[in-house]
Amino acid sequence: LFAVLVALYEEPEKPDSALDFLKHHLGASAPENPEIEVLRLEVAEMKEKYEAVLEENKKLKAKVKVY
């Protein structure tokens, strides 16, 4: 936080909103590009599919051991 405040102080062209500056530098700002949100949703969907495939793999391995 201290480093971000120093960066704000040293900024030659002061931003309109100091709070937005802090959020941006601390990574708390909303994504500026809507494509980012689409990619996040896609990653979450892929993780779910991955978990489902892992579970199916475990079940199939168990069936193979029985035979």
PDB file of N, CA, C and O in Angstrom:
ATOM      1  N   LEU A   1       0.837  -1.188   0.000  1.00  0.00           N
ATOM      2  CA  LEU A   1       0.000   0.000   0.000  1.00  0.00           C
ATOM      3  C   LEU A   1       0.882   1.252   0.000  1.00  0.00           C
ATOM      4  O   LEU A   1       0.609   2.225  -0.703  1.00  0.00           O
ATOM      5  N   PHE A   2       1.936   1.201   0.799  1.00  0.00           N
ATOM      6  CA  PHE A   2       2.836   2.352   0.877  1.00  0.00           C
ATOM      7  C   PHE A   2       3.451   2.649  -0.485  1.00  0.00           C
ATOM      8  O   PHE A   2       3.552   3.808  -0.888  1.00  0.00           O
ATOM      9  N   ALA A   3       3.859   1.603  -1.189  1.00  0.00           N
ATOM     10  CA  ALA A   3       4.483   1.798  -2.503  1.00  0.00           C
ATOM     11  C   ALA A   3       3.501   2.426  -3.489  1.00  0.00           C
ATOM     12  O   ALA A   3       3.889   3.254  -4.313  1.00  0.00           O
ATOM     13  N   VAL A   4       2.248   2.038  -3.407  1.00  0.00           N
ATOM     14  CA  VAL A   4       1.235   2.595  -4.314  1.00  0.00           C
ATOM     15  C   VAL A   4       0.979   4.056  -3.979  1.00  0.00           C
ATOM     16  O   VAL A   4       0.809   4.881  -4.877  1.00  0.00           O
ATOM     17  N   LEU A   5       0.950   4.376  -2.693  1.00  0.00           N
ATOM     18  CA  LEU A   5       0.768   5.774  -2.298  1.00  0.00           C
ATOM     19  C   LEU A   5       1.943   6.630  -2.750  1.00  0.00           C
ATOM     20  O   LEU A   5       1.751   7.771  -3.172  1.00  0.00           O
ATOM     21  N   VAL A   6       3.142   6.098  -2.668  1.00  0.00           N
ATOM     22  CA  VAL A   6       4.313   6.819  -3.151  1.00  0.00           C
ATOM     23  C   VAL A   6       4.222   7.016  -4.664  1.00  0.00           C
ATOM     24  O   VAL A   6       4.544   8.087  -5.177  1.00  0.00           O
ATOM     25  N   ALA A   7       3.783   5.983  -5.369  1.00  0.00           N
ATOM     26  CA  ALA A   7       3.629   6.093  -6.829  1.00  0.00           C
ATOM     27  C   ALA A   7       2.607   7.169  -7.177  1.00  0.00           C
ATOM     28  O   ALA A   7       2.793   7.923  -8.132  1.00  0.00           O
ATOM     29  N   LEU A   8       1.526   7.238  -6.402  1.00  0.00           N
ATOM     30  CA  LEU A   8       0.514   8.276  -6.634  1.00  0.00           C
ATOM     31  C   LEU A   8       1.113   9.661  -6.385  1.00  0.00           C
ATOM     32  O   LEU A   8       0.862  10.593  -7.149  1.00  0.00           O
ATOM     33  N   TYR A   9       1.888   9.794  -5.338  1.00  0.00           N
ATOM     34  CA  TYR A   9       2.525  11.069  -5.016  1.00  0.00           C
ATOM     35  C   TYR A   9       3.500  11.490  -6.116  1.00  0.00           C
ATOM     36  O   TYR A   9       3.577  12.668  -6.467  1.00  0.00           O
ATOM     37  N   GLU A  10       4.244  10.519  -6.658  1.00  0.00           N
ATOM     38  CA  GLU A  10       5.264  10.827  -7.663  1.00  0.00           C
ATOM     39  C   GLU A  10       4.698  10.940  -9.074  1.00  0.00           C
ATOM     40  O   GLU A  10       5.419  11.325  -9.995  1.00  0.00           O
ATOM     41  N   GLU A  11       3.434  10.614  -9.259  1.00  0.00           N
ATOM     42  CA  GLU A  11       2.792  10.684 -10.577  1.00  0.00           C
ATOM     43  C   GLU A  11       2.807  12.129 -11.071  1.00  0.00           C
ATOM     44  O   GLU A  11       2.267  13.010 -10.400  1.00  0.00           O
ATOM     45  N   PRO A  12       3.423  12.394 -12.248  1.00  0.00           N
ATOM     46  CA  PRO A  12       3.490  13.777 -12.745  1.00  0.00           C
ATOM     47  C   PRO A  12       2.111  14.339 -13.105  1.00  0.00           C
ATOM     48  O   PRO A  12       1.827  15.509 -12.849  1.00  0.00           O
ATOM     49  N   GLU A  13       1.261  13.505 -13.695  1.00  0.00           N
ATOM     50  CA  GLU A  13      -0.096  13.938 -14.030  1.00  0.00           C
ATOM     51  C   GLU A  13      -1.048  13.231 -13.082  1.00  0.00           C
ATOM     52  O   GLU A  13      -1.322  12.040 -13.231  1.00  0.00           O
ATOM     53  N   LYS A  14      -1.547  13.971 -12.112  1.00  0.00           N
ATOM     54  CA  LYS A  14      -2.402  13.381 -11.093  1.00  0.00           C
ATOM     55  C   LYS A  14      -3.700  12.863 -11.721  1.00  0.00           C
ATOM     56  O   LYS A  14      -4.308  13.551 -12.542  1.00  0.00           O
ATOM     57  N   PRO A  15      -4.125  11.658 -11.338  1.00  0.00           N
ATOM     58  CA  PRO A  15      -5.371  11.105 -11.872  1.00  0.00           C
ATOM     59  C   PRO A  15      -6.580  11.845 -11.308  1.00  0.00           C
ATOM     60  O   PRO A  15      -6.490  12.510 -10.276  1.00  0.00           O
ATOM     61  N   ASP A  16      -7.706  11.719 -11.998  1.00  0.00           N
ATOM     62  CA  ASP A  16      -8.942  12.362 -11.544  1.00  0.00           C
ATOM     63  C   ASP A  16      -9.410  11.779 -10.218  1.00  0.00           C
ATOM     64  O   ASP A  16      -9.927  12.496  -9.361  1.00  0.00           O
ATOM     65  N   SER A  17      -9.225  10.476 -10.058  1.00  0.00           N
ATOM     66  CA  SER A  17      -9.685   9.815  -8.845  1.00  0.00           C
ATOM     67  C   SER A  17      -8.530   9.038  -8.218  1.00  0.00           C
ATOM     68  O   SER A  17      -8.014   8.086  -8.803  1.00  0.00           O
ATOM     69  N   ALA A  18      -8.137   9.456  -7.029  1.00  0.00           N
ATOM     70  CA  ALA A  18      -7.067   8.758  -6.326  1.00  0.00           C
ATOM     71  C   ALA A  18      -7.504   7.344  -5.957  1.00  0.00           C
ATOM     72  O   ALA A  18      -6.695   6.416  -5.955  1.00  0.00           O
ATOM     73  N   LEU A  19      -8.779   7.188  -5.648  1.00  0.00           N
ATOM     74  CA  LEU A  19      -9.285   5.868  -5.281  1.00  0.00           C
ATOM     75  C   LEU A  19      -9.184   4.895  -6.458  1.00  0.00           C
ATOM     76  O   LEU A  19      -8.794   3.741  -6.276  1.00  0.00           O
ATOM     77  N   ASP A  20      -9.532   5.351  -7.654  1.00  0.00           N
ATOM     78  CA  ASP A  20      -9.407   4.503  -8.843  1.00  0.00           C
ATOM     79  C   ASP A  20      -7.944   4.153  -9.104  1.00  0.00           C
ATOM     80  O   ASP A  20      -7.630   3.031  -9.499  1.00  0.00           O
ATOM     81  N   PHE A  21      -7.063   5.106  -8.884  1.00  0.00           N
ATOM     82  CA  PHE A  21      -5.628   4.864  -9.040  1.00  0.00           C
ATOM     83  C   PHE A  21      -5.176   3.755  -8.097  1.00  0.00           C
ATOM     84  O   PHE A  21      -4.459   2.841  -8.504  1.00  0.00           O
ATOM     85  N   LEU A  22      -5.599   3.838  -6.834  1.00  0.00           N
ATOM     86  CA  LEU A  22      -5.234   2.824  -5.843  1.00  0.00           C
ATOM     87  C   LEU A  22      -5.805   1.462  -6.218  1.00  0.00           C
ATOM     88  O   LEU A  22      -5.106   0.451  -6.141  1.00  0.00           O
ATOM     89  N   LYS A  23      -7.063   1.432  -6.621  1.00  0.00           N
ATOM     90  CA  LYS A  23      -7.691   0.160  -7.009  1.00  0.00           C
ATOM     91  C   LYS A  23      -6.960  -0.466  -8.179  1.00  0.00           C
ATOM     92  O   LYS A  23      -6.709  -1.671  -8.199  1.00  0.00           O
ATOM     93  N   HIS A  24      -6.621   0.363  -9.152  1.00  0.00           N
ATOM     94  CA  HIS A  24      -5.934  -0.146 -10.344  1.00  0.00           C
ATOM     95  C   HIS A  24      -4.580  -0.742  -9.980  1.00  0.00           C
ATOM     96  O   HIS A  24      -4.227  -1.816 -10.467  1.00  0.00           O
ATOM     97  N   HIS A  25      -3.826  -0.066  -9.139  1.00  0.00           N
ATOM     98  CA  HIS A  25      -2.485  -0.532  -8.786  1.00  0.00           C
ATOM     99  C   HIS A  25      -2.492  -1.671  -7.770  1.00  0.00           C
ATOM    100  O   HIS A  25      -1.505  -2.393  -7.635  1.00  0.00           O
ATOM    101  N   LEU A  26      -3.596  -1.830  -7.065  1.00  0.00           N
ATOM    102  CA  LEU A  26      -3.704  -2.941  -6.123  1.00  0.00           C
ATOM    103  C   LEU A  26      -4.415  -4.137  -6.738  1.00  0.00           C
ATOM    104  O   LEU A  26      -4.541  -5.183  -6.101  1.00  0.00           O
ATOM    105  N   GLY A  27      -4.881  -3.987  -7.977  1.00  0.00           N
ATOM    106  CA  GLY A  27      -5.520  -5.093  -8.681  1.00  0.00           C
ATOM    107  C   GLY A  27      -6.969  -5.312  -8.293  1.00  0.00           C
ATOM    108  O   GLY A  27      -7.508  -6.393  -8.527  1.00  0.00           O
ATOM    109  N   ALA A  28      -7.611  -4.319  -7.707  1.00  0.00           N
ATOM    110  CA  ALA A  28      -8.997  -4.483  -7.269  1.00  0.00           C
ATOM    111  C   ALA A  28      -9.994  -3.851  -8.235  1.00  0.00           C
ATOM    112  O   ALA A  28     -11.198  -3.899  -7.986  1.00  0.00           O
ATOM    113  N   SER A  29      -9.532  -3.275  -9.303  1.00  0.00           N
ATOM    114  CA  SER A  29     -10.454  -2.619 -10.228  1.00  0.00           C
ATOM    115  C   SER A  29     -11.173  -3.644 -11.093  1.00  0.00           C
ATOM    116  O   SER A  29     -10.692  -4.759 -11.295  1.00  0.00           O
ATOM    117  N   ALA A  30     -12.305  -3.254 -11.585  1.00  0.00           N
ATOM    118  CA  ALA A  30     -13.089  -4.118 -12.467  1.00  0.00           C
ATOM    119  C   ALA A  30     -12.362  -4.265 -13.795  1.00  0.00           C
ATOM    120  O   ALA A  30     -11.668  -3.343 -14.223  1.00  0.00           O
ATOM    121  N   PRO A  31     -12.511  -5.399 -14.444  1.00  0.00           N
ATOM    122  CA  PRO A  31     -11.842  -5.568 -15.738  1.00  0.00           C
ATOM    123  C   PRO A  31     -12.332  -4.535 -16.737  1.00  0.00           C
ATOM    124  O   PRO A  31     -13.533  -4.319 -16.894  1.00  0.00           O
ATOM    125  N   GLU A  32     -11.393  -3.912 -17.398  1.00  0.00           N
ATOM    126  CA  GLU A  32     -11.745  -2.875 -18.362  1.00  0.00           C
ATOM    127  C   GLU A  32     -12.209  -3.482 -19.683  1.00  0.00           C
ATOM    128  O   GLU A  32     -12.974  -2.867 -20.427  1.00  0.00           O
ATOM    129  N   ASN A  33     -11.752  -4.654 -19.955  1.00  0.00           N
ATOM    130  CA  ASN A  33     -12.063  -5.304 -21.211  1.00  0.00           C
ATOM    131  C   ASN A  33     -13.100  -6.395 -20.956  1.00  0.00           C
ATOM    132  O   ASN A  33     -12.845  -7.305 -20.166  1.00  0.00           O
ATOM    133  N   PRO A  34     -14.269  -6.327 -21.606  1.00  0.00           N
ATOM    134  CA  PRO A  34     -15.290  -7.356 -21.379  1.00  0.00           C
ATOM    135  C   PRO A  34     -14.822  -8.749 -21.799  1.00  0.00           C
ATOM    136  O   PRO A  34     -15.360  -9.757 -21.340  1.00  0.00           O
ATOM    137  N   GLU A  35     -13.833  -8.799 -22.662  1.00  0.00           N
ATOM    138  CA  GLU A  35     -13.290 -10.079 -23.108  1.00  0.00           C
ATOM    139  C   GLU A  35     -12.651 -10.838 -21.941  1.00  0.00           C
ATOM    140  O   GLU A  35     -12.640 -12.069 -21.930  1.00  0.00           O
ATOM    141  N   ILE A  36     -12.130 -10.112 -20.978  1.00  0.00           N
ATOM    142  CA  ILE A  36     -11.504 -10.736 -19.810  1.00  0.00           C
ATOM    143  C   ILE A  36     -12.534 -11.542 -19.036  1.00  0.00           C
ATOM    144  O   ILE A  36     -12.260 -12.667 -18.617  1.00  0.00           O
ATOM    145  N   GLU A  37     -13.713 -10.975 -18.846  1.00  0.00           N
ATOM    146  CA  GLU A  37     -14.765 -11.678 -18.106  1.00  0.00           C
ATOM    147  C   GLU A  37     -15.198 -12.932 -18.855  1.00  0.00           C
ATOM    148  O   GLU A  37     -15.453 -13.964 -18.233  1.00  0.00           O
ATOM    149  N   VAL A  38     -15.284 -12.858 -20.172  1.00  0.00           N
ATOM    150  CA  VAL A  38     -15.641 -14.022 -20.977  1.00  0.00           C
ATOM    151  C   VAL A  38     -14.593 -15.119 -20.799  1.00  0.00           C
ATOM    152  O   VAL A  38     -14.933 -16.295 -20.671  1.00  0.00           O
ATOM    153  N   LEU A  39     -13.329 -14.731 -20.792  1.00  0.00           N
ATOM    154  CA  LEU A  39     -12.249 -15.706 -20.613  1.00  0.00           C
ATOM    155  C   LEU A  39     -12.280 -16.322 -19.219  1.00  0.00           C
ATOM    156  O   LEU A  39     -12.011 -17.513 -19.068  1.00  0.00           O
ATOM    157  N   ARG A  40     -12.600 -15.539 -18.211  1.00  0.00           N
ATOM    158  CA  ARG A  40     -12.709 -16.076 -16.855  1.00  0.00           C
ATOM    159  C   ARG A  40     -13.817 -17.109 -16.771  1.00  0.00           C
ATOM    160  O   ARG A  40     -13.648 -18.158 -16.149  1.00  0.00           O
ATOM    161  N   LEU A  41     -14.948 -16.818 -17.391  1.00  0.00           N
ATOM    162  CA  LEU A  41     -16.054 -17.776 -17.400  1.00  0.00           C
ATOM    163  C   LEU A  41     -15.665 -19.057 -18.135  1.00  0.00           C
ATOM    164  O   LEU A  41     -16.015 -20.160 -17.714  1.00  0.00           O
ATOM    165  N   GLU A  42     -14.947 -18.894 -19.222  1.00  0.00           N
ATOM    166  CA  GLU A  42     -14.496 -20.053 -19.990  1.00  0.00           C
ATOM    167  C   GLU A  42     -13.534 -20.912 -19.167  1.00  0.00           C
ATOM    168  O   GLU A  42     -13.610 -22.140 -19.202  1.00  0.00           O
ATOM    169  N   VAL A  43     -12.641 -20.272 -18.437  1.00  0.00           N
ATOM    170  CA  VAL A  43     -11.709 -21.014 -17.584  1.00  0.00           C
ATOM    171  C   VAL A  43     -12.468 -21.778 -16.506  1.00  0.00           C
ATOM    172  O   VAL A  43     -12.155 -22.937 -16.233  1.00  0.00           O
ATOM    173  N   ALA A  44     -13.458 -21.142 -15.892  1.00  0.00           N
ATOM    174  CA  ALA A  44     -14.249 -21.812 -14.856  1.00  0.00           C
ATOM    175  C   ALA A  44     -14.985 -23.020 -15.439  1.00  0.00           C
ATOM    176  O   ALA A  44     -15.061 -24.073 -14.806  1.00  0.00           O
ATOM    177  N   GLU A  45     -15.522 -22.860 -16.638  1.00  0.00           N
ATOM    178  CA  GLU A  45     -16.224 -23.965 -17.304  1.00  0.00           C
ATOM    179  C   GLU A  45     -15.256 -25.108 -17.609  1.00  0.00           C
ATOM    180  O   GLU A  45     -15.592 -26.276 -17.417  1.00  0.00           O
ATOM    181  N   MET A  46     -14.072 -24.777 -18.076  1.00  0.00           N
ATOM    182  CA  MET A  46     -13.081 -25.802 -18.382  1.00  0.00           C
ATOM    183  C   MET A  46     -12.639 -26.542 -17.126  1.00  0.00           C
ATOM    184  O   MET A  46     -12.406 -27.750 -17.167  1.00  0.00           O
ATOM    185  N   LYS A  47     -12.524 -25.829 -16.015  1.00  0.00           N
ATOM    186  CA  LYS A  47     -12.153 -26.475 -14.755  1.00  0.00           C
ATOM    187  C   LYS A  47     -13.218 -27.479 -14.338  1.00  0.00           C
ATOM    188  O   LYS A  47     -12.897 -28.571 -13.870  1.00  0.00           O
ATOM    189  N   GLU A  48     -14.489 -27.111 -14.509  1.00  0.00           N
ATOM    190  CA  GLU A  48     -15.576 -28.034 -14.173  1.00  0.00           C
ATOM    191  C   GLU A  48     -15.521 -29.283 -15.053  1.00  0.00           C
ATOM    192  O   GLU A  48     -15.676 -30.403 -14.566  1.00  0.00           O
ATOM    193  N   LYS A  49     -15.301 -29.082 -16.333  1.00  0.00           N
ATOM    194  CA  LYS A  49     -15.204 -30.219 -17.248  1.00  0.00           C
ATOM    195  C   LYS A  49     -14.018 -31.108 -16.885  1.00  0.00           C
ATOM    196  O   LYS A  49     -14.112 -32.335 -16.937  1.00  0.00           O
ATOM    197  N   TYR A  50     -12.913 -30.487 -16.521  1.00  0.00           N
ATOM    198  CA  TYR A  50     -11.712 -31.219 -16.128  1.00  0.00           C
ATOM    199  C   TYR A  50     -12.000 -32.087 -14.904  1.00  0.00           C
ATOM    200  O   TYR A  50     -11.622 -33.258 -14.869  1.00  0.00           O
ATOM    201  N   GLU A  51     -12.663 -31.520 -13.911  1.00  0.00           N
ATOM    202  CA  GLU A  51     -12.996 -32.273 -12.708  1.00  0.00           C
ATOM    203  C   GLU A  51     -13.915 -33.443 -13.039  1.00  0.00           C
ATOM    204  O   GLU A  51     -13.763 -34.528 -12.478  1.00  0.00           O
ATOM    205  N   ALA A  52     -14.868 -33.231 -13.946  1.00  0.00           N
ATOM    206  CA  ALA A  52     -15.777 -34.297 -14.347  1.00  0.00           C
ATOM    207  C   ALA A  52     -15.010 -35.422 -15.048  1.00  0.00           C
ATOM    208  O   ALA A  52     -15.280 -36.599 -14.811  1.00  0.00           O
ATOM    209  N   VAL A  53     -14.074 -35.068 -15.891  1.00  0.00           N
ATOM    210  CA  VAL A  53     -13.279 -36.066 -16.598  1.00  0.00           C
ATOM    211  C   VAL A  53     -12.399 -36.841 -15.618  1.00  0.00           C
ATOM    212  O   VAL A  53     -12.239 -38.054 -15.756  1.00  0.00           O
ATOM    213  N   LEU A  54     -11.835 -36.159 -14.641  1.00  0.00           N
ATOM    214  CA  LEU A  54     -11.030 -36.850 -13.633  1.00  0.00           C
ATOM    215  C   LEU A  54     -11.880 -37.862 -12.862  1.00  0.00           C
ATOM    216  O   LEU A  54     -11.435 -38.980 -12.602  1.00  0.00           O
ATOM    217  N   GLU A  55     -13.094 -37.471 -12.500  1.00  0.00           N
ATOM    218  CA  GLU A  55     -13.986 -38.372 -11.772  1.00  0.00           C
ATOM    219  C   GLU A  55     -14.352 -39.581 -12.632  1.00  0.00           C
ATOM    220  O   GLU A  55     -14.362 -40.713 -12.149  1.00  0.00           O
ATOM    221  N   GLU A  56     -14.650 -39.334 -13.898  1.00  0.00           N
ATOM    222  CA  GLU A  56     -14.969 -40.432 -14.815  1.00  0.00           C
ATOM    223  C   GLU A  56     -13.766 -41.367 -14.961  1.00  0.00           C
ATOM    224  O   GLU A  56     -13.926 -42.587 -15.011  1.00  0.00           O
ATOM    225  N   ASN A  57     -12.579 -40.799 -15.029  1.00  0.00           N
ATOM    226  CA  ASN A  57     -11.356 -41.579 -15.142  1.00  0.00           C
ATOM    227  C   ASN A  57     -11.181 -42.498 -13.933  1.00  0.00           C
ATOM    228  O   ASN A  57     -10.823 -43.666 -14.083  1.00  0.00           O
ATOM    229  N   LYS A  58     -11.435 -41.969 -12.739  1.00  0.00           N
ATOM    230  CA  LYS A  58     -11.325 -42.775 -11.528  1.00  0.00           C
ATOM    231  C   LYS A  58     -12.303 -43.951 -11.562  1.00  0.00           C
ATOM    232  O   LYS A  58     -11.949 -45.074 -11.203  1.00  0.00           O
ATOM    233  N   LYS A  59     -13.530 -43.680 -11.996  1.00  0.00           N
ATOM    234  CA  LYS A  59     -14.549 -44.735 -12.061  1.00  0.00           C
ATOM    235  C   LYS A  59     -14.146 -45.813 -13.056  1.00  0.00           C
ATOM    236  O   LYS A  59     -14.299 -47.003 -12.783  1.00  0.00           O
ATOM    237  N   LEU A  60     -13.636 -45.403 -14.202  1.00  0.00           N
ATOM    238  CA  LEU A  60     -13.236 -46.366 -15.223  1.00  0.00           C
ATOM    239  C   LEU A  60     -12.038 -47.189 -14.760  1.00  0.00           C
ATOM    240  O   LEU A  60     -11.971 -48.387 -15.035  1.00  0.00           O
ATOM    241  N   LYS A  61     -11.103 -46.571 -14.069  1.00  0.00           N
ATOM    242  CA  LYS A  61      -9.969 -47.305 -13.532  1.00  0.00           C
ATOM    243  C   LYS A  61     -10.427 -48.355 -12.508  1.00  0.00           C
ATOM    244  O   LYS A  61      -9.898 -49.466 -12.459  1.00  0.00           O
ATOM    245  N   ALA A  62     -11.403 -47.982 -11.709  1.00  0.00           N
ATOM    246  CA  ALA A  62     -11.939 -48.914 -10.726  1.00  0.00           C
ATOM    247  C   ALA A  62     -12.603 -50.112 -11.431  1.00  0.00           C
ATOM    248  O   ALA A  62     -12.466 -51.252 -10.988  1.00  0.00           O
ATOM    249  N   LYS A  63     -13.314 -49.845 -12.517  1.00  0.00           N
ATOM    250  CA  LYS A  63     -13.956 -50.937 -13.277  1.00  0.00           C
ATOM    251  C   LYS A  63     -12.905 -51.864 -13.885  1.00  0.00           C
ATOM    252  O   LYS A  63     -13.085 -53.081 -13.899  1.00  0.00           O
ATOM    253  N   VAL A  64     -11.819 -51.297 -14.382  1.00  0.00           N
ATOM    254  CA  VAL A  64     -10.773 -52.087 -15.007  1.00  0.00           C
ATOM    255  C   VAL A  64     -10.121 -52.996 -13.963  1.00  0.00           C
ATOM    256  O   VAL A  64      -9.787 -54.141 -14.268  1.00  0.00           O
ATOM    257  N   LYS A  65      -9.938 -52.510 -12.758  1.00  0.00           N
ATOM    258  CA  LYS A  65      -9.331 -53.317 -11.689  1.00  0.00           C
ATOM    259  C   LYS A  65     -10.216 -54.499 -11.331  1.00  0.00           C
ATOM    260  O   LYS A  65      -9.711 -55.563 -10.973  1.00  0.00           O
ATOM    261  N   VAL A  66     -11.525 -54.329 -11.423  1.00  0.00           N
ATOM    262  CA  VAL A  66     -12.454 -55.416 -11.079  1.00  0.00           C
ATOM    263  C   VAL A  66     -12.303 -56.559 -12.077  1.00  0.00           C
ATOM    264  O   VAL A  66     -12.382 -57.727 -11.697  1.00  0.00           O
ATOM    265  N   TYR A  67     -12.090 -56.235 -13.331  1.00  0.00           N
ATOM    266  CA  TYR A  67     -11.987 -57.274 -14.350  1.00  0.00           C
ATOM    267  C   TYR A  67     -10.603 -57.785 -14.327  1.00  0.00           C
ATOM    268  O   TYR A  67     -10.261 -58.677 -15.103  1.00  0.00           O
TER     269      TYR A  67
END
